[in-house]
Amino acid sequence: MTFLLPELKEKGYLKSMPITICSVGSRKLSDAHDYGSQDWELFAPNLTIYGFDADADACEFANADIEARQVSWKEKHFPYALANKIGEATLYVTNSPICSSLYPPNDPFLNRFLDLPEMAGSDFSIEIETTTLDAICQEEIIAEIDFLQIDVQGADLQVLEGAANLLDRSVFAIQIEVEFSELYLNQPLFADVDSYLRKKGFVLFELEPMARRFRSSLFSTRHPGQVLWADAIYLRDPLQDNCPDYFKQPEKILKLACIADVLDFTDYEIELLEFLTVTYGKSDRQFNFADLLVSNLAKVPELVQAGLESLPTVQRLQNFLTQPIADFCLPTQPPTKEPRFSPPIGSFHSDHYLRHNQRRLEHLASLGLNLTAQTVLEVGAGIGDHTSFFLDRQCQVTSTEGRLENLTILQQRYTDLPVRHLDLNEPDPEFNGKFDIVYCYGLLYHLHQPENGIAFMATHCQNLLLLETCVSFGEDESVNPCSEPADSPTQSVSGQGCRPTRCWILNRLKQHFPYVYFPTTQPNHEEFPLDWTNPSTNITGLTRAVFVASRQPLNNPLLTQEVPLQQQRH
């Protein structure tokens, strides 16, 4: 979520700031790869996105999708395989095509892990033509790139080497997949990529998410498997002496601050804008961001309570402010307005929600699981519309909810049940109890810390975790954070949610449960897709999936441990 970028746009700073994104390995596997639909869209109409992928069909689909959506930015995808030279190369196609690489899979090493051979194991090889990013930029007259994203399965350093000229004259930030062990034979590892980029003047800011894989179904919760790869994020640092002079121009520092905001490095953005203010703000008012910074810091209650004037940043900006610091902290009376959303009962008992609940619960009943006479912890219960499903099966239910207005209704409806307040983003450490079943339908995607929620549920689960949530298309591991209206009784309490991929959820569940399953069927509702290879078939805007995690193996023909690409309608 951006900090200052919307206000910078409102003040006109983005009107003369073109932003160019280059995505190498641009197959759109999830919403995380659709940059124009994220915070980058704030730069539109001055936003340009170039995608490159060896899969010509993926490029054709992406171009058709962009044309159909009539987006506010420029975007084009090219069917090129990028490397460090122009010529022929061998493409080693893997069992899952998204893991194909210019390096052969290290099958003996992959076979030591539970699920890697099915994804990255060798299938066949073909000869392809490769080119370089420098050559393409010259051919397509792409003068500069601001943000470079690379994910080409072990050959990422080759792409960088083929963009040496580009890196010398542009690129403010890079997001690149790096490996810590040889998943592919003789591939460059993180140390090689890091050394190359540091020599080019980049600074490492982040490694995320750390992708772990397991050698056994039994593993430690402290060290759950081996870290094999991650996305590394590098940025320029114009405050360092060794940064090229091009990036030290005030206009370029402002652009870097805006990019840092999109990438969620708020502290770095503040440092850069403070530097611009102190260095150039007296002589050029357009680079005086003192009022902007202090007024937004004053919106953080914890900072105001601690004393805004005591913050080092505020102290350094004091001589550049147009009004006393105390004036930024004066309370303002928000305008009175009608609520945007119906109260809880009106929201949860709309035709949409009633039908949605019916389809989900009839599907759960069809799976043939032992759901009778069990102890159940229901999390994210809302106003309790699912609770009776278990009560009717002679279960002992403890129902919990994180939103207080929903909790009040829940307590009124079920006076004989233990009903407790529980926020899974920051669960109560004093919450006690073990339950046969933990039931989590429709909650995980409303959390901004879903990993905490999964860990908490696993701690209190003796047998089954039943999980249904909104997800993103894609076979990668992405949590895909997003904003939600905090004043809606059906949405995130914090205003921040997520749309993780199925693989992300699967591997987090595997950290806590030895057996994780997907139903072979989906509820009879349009938000539950059947074809996971074709995102265009989902026209509802929300995409949902069901997971069953278990302490014991389940011999059930309606469940599979493989990530299904095709499912049947219940």
C-alpha positions, 0 to 999 in steps of 0.5 A: 500500500502506497504512502505518499504516491497518491498525494504526489500525483494529486499535486502534479508531480507524476505528470512529467514522470514517465515510468517504464517497467520491463518484465522478463519471464512475463507469463501472467501466472497471478495478479502479482504479475499484472503490474498495471493493475497494482499501485503502478497504475498511479503513474498512468497514463505515463506508464509503459510495460514491456513483457518478454517471454519465450512462450509465444502463446502466453505473449499473444494471450497477454496482448489480447487481454490488454487490448480487451481491457482497454487499460489506461497505460501502454503495455506490450509483450514480445515472444523473445527468449532473453539471455546473454548473447544472440544465437541458439541455445537449448531450452530444457522443458520441465514437467511443469513448463513454467520451470523450464530453463536454459540450464538442465534440471539438477534431477538428483538434487530435486529428487530429494524433495517431496514435490520438486520433481513433479514441477521442475524435473526433466521432460525434454529439450528443444533448440531456441533462438535467444537475444539480449535485452540490450539488443531488443531495447536498441531494436524497439527504441526503448531508451530506458527502463525504470523497474526491471523484473526477471524470473527465468528459472536459473538464467536470470544472471544471463539476462542481466549480462545481456542488459549491461548497457541498459544497467549502466544508463538506467534502471532504478530497481530490480526484482529478480529470482535468485537460487541458493542451491543448484536446482539447475546444473551449473546455474549461477546462484544468489552470490553470483547475482548479488556480486554482479549487481553490486558492481553495477551500483545496486543495493540489496533491500529485500529477499522474499518470500523465502521458498522452502521445500521439504525432504520428508513429511515430518519437519521442524516448525522452527526450521521448516525445510531448506530455503532454496530460492527467493525474490531479491529486490535491489534499488539504487542508492544516490546517497552513496558515493559510488552511485552513478551521477545520473541517479543523483539528479534531483528529478531522478531521486524523486522518481526513485522515491516514488518507485520505493513507495510502490515497492513498500519501502516507506522508510527509504522514500521518506529518507529520499524526500527529506534529502531532496528537501534539505539539499534543494528545498530552499532554492527550488520549492518543487523539491521542498516536501517538508509539509507533505512529509510532516502532515502524513507522519501526523496521521500516524497516531503512535507517532503523534502520541510519542511526540512528532517534534521528537522525530529526527526527520521532523527535526531536520525538516523544521526550518523548511515547514510553512507552519508550526509542527503543532498545527499538523497535529490539530484534530480535524472533524471528518465530514458527516456522511452516510455509511457505505455499507449495510449493517452486518445482518443486511450484508450477510443475509443478502441474496448473494451471501445466502446463496454463496453459503448454501453452495459452500456448505453443501459441497463440504457435506459432499466430501465424506469427511467425519464431521459428526460429534467433533469439537470445532473451533470456528474462526471468522464466524461473521454473524454465525451463518455456518455455525449451525452446520456443525451443531446439527451434526452434534458437534461442540462448537467454539465460535470466534470473530474479529469484528466487534459488531459481528461478535455482538450479533453472534453472541445474541444468536448463540447464547449457549455457545462459547463465543470469543473475540479473536483476530487471526492477524494478531491472535491472543497468545492466551487462547487455549484449547485443542479442537478436532476440527478448525473451520476457516471458511472465508477468512484467510484472504481478509488477513494481512498476516495470513501466515500468522493465522495458519500457524495459530489454527494449526496449533489448536488443531488436533485433526482437520483444518477445513479452509476455504478462501479467495486465491489468485491464479498462478503456480508460483508462491505469492501472498498478493496483499491488497486493500479492503474496505475496513468499514464493511462488516464482511471485509478485513478489520484492518483494511488490508487483506491478501489473495495468495496463490494456491501454492503459497497456501499449500506450502504454508499448510505443509509446514504444520500438517503432514497431509494437505489435500484439495477436493477434486470437486468445486462448489456449484458457484461461479467464484470457484473455477474449474480450469486453473490453466485459463484465468480468462474463464473466471469473470466474477472478480473473485477466485476461490479454493478449498483445502483440507489439512490433516494430521492423519492420511485420508483415504478419500477418492474426492481428495488429492494431494496434487495441485489440481489444474482441472476440477469437477463441479459438485 
